[in-house]
């Protein structure tokens, strides 16, 4: 099955749809050094225009530098991803899939409930656009979240955060006064 790609709300980020699941969660890779976790991301970071790569369950989002256009990159990059998969090369290696959105036995009931909300309602929706939102911390009734993939630096991410995520979180957890991206 051929790799397809689609724009995201972030004009610097393109979402490449994979024909099968490669991970249970999302892994954001922001530097070539971090790309050691992924042979595919290492290949993508071999290009100087790469700013970041996020590997989701069945997609990869790539964020480019401003000085190059997607019309030049999209088809060759889809071909590179396709070739990598056709050769049955690993997408990820030696990765423990425990992330901060996974349940932690030391989490308070509030944190567990917020992580559950993120996993059930919010993360699947933002994944459709090639992004992810994960829990960071709660401090002084302020919820801090990580914006990843297409959400990081997206012009509409603040609207998503405030008009979508914050409204839903406050509806279910009135003790949360604000939701902030870090």
N, C-alpha and C positions, 0 to 999 in steps of 0.2 A: 504494500500500500504506500502510495506516495505521500511525502511530507507536504502539508499545506501550511500556508501562513496567512495571517490576517493582521490588520492594524489594531492598535490598542488606543485607549483614550490618550495615552502618552505618545506624542509624535516621535519621540526618540526611541521608542520600544516597539518591537515587532514580536508577535506570538507565533511560534512554530508548533503546529499540532502533530503529536506523535501517534502512531497507529496502535500503541499499547502502553500500559502503565510501566513506568520505570522506577517509581518511588511512591511511598505512601503519603509523603508530606512534601513541602517545598524546601529547596535548598538554594539560598542566595549566595552567589560567588561574586565578590566585588573586585578581586585582584587576580593577577596571573598566579601569584603564590597560592592563594586559596583554591585555585583551579586544579591543584594536584589531586583533589578529591574526585575529579571527573575528567577522564580522558577526553570526552567530547568538549567540555568547557575549556580544557587546555588548548585544543585545536582552535576554538573560537577566539580565545585570548591571544593566539598567534597573530592575529590581525591588529594593527595599531589603532583601529577605530573602535575597538570594543571597550565599552565602559563597564558593563556588568552583564552577568548571565544568571538567570534563575531557572532551576530545573523543578518543574512541578510534576504532579502525578503522571500526566499524559501530555505535557507540553513543555516547551522551553521558551522563555522570553529572553531576548537579547536587546540590550540598550546600547546604542551607538554614540559616538562623539558627534558633535554638531557639524563638523566640517565635511561630512560625507552624507550622501542621500540614500534612502532605502531603495530607490529605483535601481541603483547600481549594485546594491548588496543582497537584496532579498532572494532572488533566484539562485545565485551562486551559494549563498549560505544554506538555503534549503537543500541544495545538491550535496553540500558537505555533510549535513546532518543525515541525509538519506544514505549516502555512501558509508558513513560510520555505522549506521544501524544495519545496512545490508551485509556488512562484513562481520556482524555479530560482535562488534567491539563493545566493551562495557560503557555504559553511560556514567555510572558511579562505581567507585571501588571502596571497599573497607569502610563503609559508612554505617555508623550506628544511628538508627532513625529515631533517636530520642530528641525531641525538641522542646522548647519552652512552652509550646501549646499542649504538650502531652500532660496527662495527669501526674501530679507529684504528690506523694502521700503527705507531704508537709504543707500543702496548699490549704488555705482557709476555705471554708464553704463558699464564700463570695468569689474567690479566685477560681475555684473549680467550676462554679456556675458560669462565670464570665468566659472561661476557656471553652466550656461546652457550647455556649451561645456562639462564640467565634467559629468553632468547628462545624456546628450544625447549620447556621444561617448566613453568616457573613463571609467566611472564607470561600465557600463554594460560589458565591455570587461574584466576588472580585476575581476569582480564578478564571471566570469566563472571559475576562479582559486581560488575562495574563499576569495578574498581580496576586499578592497575598498580604494579609494583615495578621500579625501574631502578637500575642501578649508579651509585655515587658514587665510591668509592675503597676501596683496601685500605691499611691503615696498621697496622704492628706485628701482622700476621696477624689483624687484625680487618677484616671486610668491612662496609662502610657502604652502605646502600641507601636510596633515596627511596621512600616509600610515597605513592601518588598516588590521586586519585579517591576511590572509596568506601573504599579502604584507609586514607587519611589520617584519623585520628581515630576509626576504627572500634573499637568495644569488643573485637572479636575479632582485631584486627590483630596484637597481640602474640603470640597463640597461633599465628596463621598464620606469623608471622616465626620464632618459636622452635621450634614443634613441626613445622613443615612445611619452610620454607625453610632454616633453620639445620641441621636434621637432614640434609637432602639435600646441602647444600653441604659439610658436614663429612664425609659419606660419600664424596663424590667428591674432595674436596680436604682431606685431613687436616691440612694446615698451617694452615688457617683455624681459629682458636680460638673465634671468636664472630661472630655476624651482628647488626648494630645498625641500627636505623632512625634516619635523621636528618631 
